[in-house]
Amino acid sequence: MVLKFIKILKPDYIIEDGDRLNGKSVSFHLKDLYTTPTLKEEFKVGKQVTEQINEAAPKAKKVLVKGNHDFWVVKYTWQHPELVGIIDYNKELGLDDWEVIEYGGSFEFRDFIFTHGLKARSASGYTANAMVSCFGRSGMSGHTHRLGSSYRTFYDSTHGWWENGCLCDFALSEEWFHEPNPNWQHGFSIIKFFDKYKFHVDQIPIPEQDKFIFYNNRYYTL
């Protein structure tokens, strides 16, 4: 549904703010060897996502900001130096034409920050509040799997921060936390920039009970 929407919208940029991979097989967390996908299997699906996005928006500039789950692949190669040069995250995911920002870094566009996120709070908007207070700038992050926003006026300027939701399978919550119904929200954001300091953010929720996208007086379904 999101790919269908992208084809119609024709955005200038597509910015993915982290955790393309789940990465549990190379994490330090306990795993069920019978149900946890291998890194090879995750790379295969991750590359398919790259190809689908490239097809949906062939002219858009594409940026991927790595998240903490993606970073587990890097740490794994640090722990196993013999794999350096063998496991290449960008190559495995087919990101040759993408700009890739390493975990902990940010992509900035016209004074707006895109990063994976270094804060995590328990409810929608709480993390956004922590992030805008931390950065003192406007921006967007992933990490929490929630949609939310928070605004803060400093001495001479007002800024906002947005939690960008997720497009992942909620079954992951059962795997990680043994919770079948996580406080996560499917969705994404659309940002229109007018000049360096002027922009408008539309958050697009995709409700679990009736999956649809509504934007600009158009209704999208599966």
Beta strands, then each sheet from edge to edge (+ up, - down):
strand 1: 13-16
strand 2: 61-65
strand 3: 99-101
strand 4: 106-109
strand 5: 112-115
strand 6: 139-141
strand 7: 147-153
strand 8: 158-164
strand 9: 186-193
strand 10: 199-206
strand 11: 213-215
strand 12: 218-220
sheet 1: 1+ 2+ 3+
sheet 2: 4+ 5- 6- 8- 7+
sheet 3: 9+ 10-
sheet 4: 11+ 12-
end
